């Protein structure tokens, strides 16, 4: 799948485990993917905090947030996997073009 995607983008097939540079490209791409996951969590966390502090409460009703239930929800895992995949693929394609 990755071969077809890379070839469709005009890139030649590169075996990332063939040499030191290929392995370094994978490590850098994984690092960027992990960084994008951290950034996604920061954005979501700041958004939730902003909503909790800025949203008006009605009749003294407070709004609570349980971070454990957020981590267990499938939507958070979709955010994690999507942000990692986008960060990884973006960096991997950029490094292949060098």
C-alpha atoms as a printed R data frame, in Angstrom:
   type eleno elety resid chain resno       x      y      z
1  ATOM     1    CA   UNK     A     1   0.000  0.000  0.000
2  ATOM     2    CA   UNK     A     2   2.766  2.423  0.925
3  ATOM     3    CA   UNK     A     3   4.669  1.453 -2.219
4  ATOM     4    CA   UNK     A     4   1.724  2.256 -4.463
5  ATOM     5    CA   UNK     A     5   1.091  5.512 -2.634
6  ATOM     6    CA   UNK     A     6   4.758  6.559 -2.889
7  ATOM     7    CA   UNK     A     7   4.996  5.563 -6.542
8  ATOM     8    CA   UNK     A     8   1.789  7.437 -7.320
9  ATOM     9    CA   UNK     A     9   3.370 10.547 -5.855
10 ATOM    10    CA   UNK     A    10   6.317 10.251 -8.238
11 ATOM    11    CA   UNK     A    11   8.642  8.756 -5.642
12 ATOM    12    CA   UNK     A    12  10.771  5.717 -6.190
13 ATOM    13    CA   UNK     A    13  10.513  2.673 -3.957
14 ATOM    14    CA   UNK     A    14  12.852  2.938 -1.008
15 ATOM    15    CA   UNK     A    15  13.343  0.165  1.530
16 ATOM    16    CA   UNK     A    16  13.609  2.065  4.833
17 ATOM    17    CA   UNK     A    17  15.499 -0.784  6.524
18 ATOM    18    CA   UNK     A    18  18.100 -1.029  3.770
19 ATOM    19    CA   UNK     A    19  20.553  1.529  5.144
20 ATOM    20    CA   UNK     A    20  21.174  3.936  8.002
21 ATOM    21    CA   UNK     A    21  19.551  6.888  6.224
22 ATOM    22    CA   UNK     A    22  16.327  4.938  5.672
23 ATOM    23    CA   UNK     A    23  16.137  3.953  9.319
24 ATOM    24    CA   UNK     A    24  16.816  7.553 10.356
25 ATOM    25    CA   UNK     A    25  13.977  8.714  8.098
26 ATOM    26    CA   UNK     A    26  11.633  6.307  9.882
27 ATOM    27    CA   UNK     A    27  12.792  7.467 13.312
28 ATOM    28    CA   UNK     A    28  12.352 11.120 12.363
29 ATOM    29    CA   UNK     A    29   8.910 10.414 10.921
30 ATOM    30    CA   UNK     A    30   7.827  8.550 14.061
31 ATOM    31    CA   UNK     A    31   9.069 11.478 16.138
32 ATOM    32    CA   UNK     A    32   7.019 13.943 14.107
33 ATOM    33    CA   UNK     A    33   3.997 11.645 14.397
34 ATOM    34    CA   UNK     A    34   4.357 11.532 18.186
35 ATOM    35    CA   UNK     A    35   4.823 15.290 18.325
36 ATOM    36    CA   UNK     A    36   1.617 15.780 16.349
37 ATOM    37    CA   UNK     A    37  -0.229 13.535 18.851
38 ATOM    38    CA   UNK     A    38   1.040 15.662 21.744
39 ATOM    39    CA   UNK     A    39   0.010 18.838 19.938
40 ATOM    40    CA   UNK     A    40  -3.462 17.419 19.245
41 ATOM    41    CA   UNK     A    41  -3.901 16.647 22.946
42 ATOM    42    CA   UNK     A    42  -2.753 20.141 23.905
43 ATOM    43    CA   UNK     A    43  -5.221 21.720 21.485
44 ATOM    44    CA   UNK     A    44  -8.092 19.565 22.750
45 ATOM    45    CA   UNK     A    45  -7.168 20.184 26.393
46 ATOM    46    CA   UNK     A    46  -6.939 23.960 25.923
47 ATOM    47    CA   UNK     A    47 -10.260 23.886 24.066
48 ATOM    48    CA   UNK     A    48 -11.976 21.995 26.884
49 ATOM    49    CA   UNK     A    49 -10.514 24.323 29.505
50 ATOM    50    CA   UNK     A    50 -11.571 27.386 27.530
51 ATOM    51    CA   UNK     A    51 -15.092 26.005 27.221
52 ATOM    52    CA   UNK     A    52 -15.316 25.208 30.938
53 ATOM    53    CA   UNK     A    53 -14.137 28.670 31.988
54 ATOM    54    CA   UNK     A    54 -15.893 30.747 29.339
55 ATOM    55    CA   UNK     A    55 -19.215 28.935 29.007
56 ATOM    56    CA   UNK     A    56 -21.897 30.563 31.113
57 ATOM    57    CA   UNK     A    57 -23.400 28.350 33.779
58 ATOM    58    CA   UNK     A    58 -27.183 28.315 34.113
59 ATOM    59    CA   UNK     A    59 -28.807 28.504 37.533
60 ATOM    60    CA   UNK     A    60 -25.628 27.582 39.386
61 ATOM    61    CA   UNK     A    61 -25.188 24.303 37.499
62 ATOM    62    CA   UNK     A    62 -21.547 23.400 37.061
63 ATOM    63    CA   UNK     A    63 -20.028 21.448 34.215
64 ATOM    64    CA   UNK     A    64 -17.489 18.780 35.068
65 ATOM    65    CA   UNK     A    65 -14.930 17.026 32.907
66 ATOM    66    CA   UNK     A    66 -13.512 13.593 33.506
67 ATOM    67    CA   UNK     A    67 -10.171 13.165 31.700
68 ATOM    68    CA   UNK     A    68 -10.193  9.382 32.233
69 ATOM    69    CA   UNK     A    69 -13.469  8.963 30.358
70 ATOM    70    CA   UNK     A    70 -12.101 11.176 27.586
71 ATOM    71    CA   UNK     A    71  -9.065  8.921 27.148
72 ATOM    72    CA   UNK     A    72 -11.264  5.815 27.092
73 ATOM    73    CA   UNK     A    73 -13.618  7.161 24.426
74 ATOM    74    CA   UNK     A    74 -13.200  5.983 20.816
75 ATOM    75    CA   UNK     A    75 -13.213  9.544 19.504
76 ATOM    76    CA   UNK     A    76 -10.003 10.329 21.367
77 ATOM    77    CA   UNK     A    77  -8.303  7.290 19.815
78 ATOM    78    CA   UNK     A    78  -9.467  8.407 16.377
79 ATOM    79    CA   UNK     A    79  -7.881 11.804 17.058
80 ATOM    80    CA   UNK     A    80  -4.641 10.135 18.218
81 ATOM    81    CA   UNK     A    81  -4.371  7.762 15.262
82 ATOM    82    CA   UNK     A    82  -5.298 10.416 12.716
83 ATOM    83    CA   UNK     A    83  -2.841 12.969 14.061
84 ATOM    84    CA   UNK     A    84  -0.038 10.385 14.236
85 ATOM    85    CA   UNK     A    85  -0.735  9.148 10.690
86 ATOM    86    CA   UNK     A    86  -0.848 12.660  9.257
87 ATOM    87    CA   UNK     A    87   2.354 13.732 11.018
88 ATOM    88    CA   UNK     A    88   4.187 10.527 10.131
89 ATOM    89    CA   UNK     A    89   3.177 10.498  6.467
90 ATOM    90    CA   UNK     A    90   3.831 14.201  6.012
91 ATOM    91    CA   UNK     A    91   7.388 13.887  7.357
92 ATOM    92    CA   UNK     A    92   8.089 10.568  5.616
93 ATOM    93    CA   UNK     A    93   7.081 11.924  2.210
94 ATOM    94    CA   UNK     A    94   9.104 15.096  2.832
95 ATOM    95    CA   UNK     A    95  12.206 13.072  3.712
96 ATOM    96    CA   UNK     A    96  11.819 10.776  0.698
97 ATOM    97    CA   UNK     A    97  11.968 13.731 -1.669
98 ATOM    98    CA   UNK     A    98  15.394 14.809 -0.428
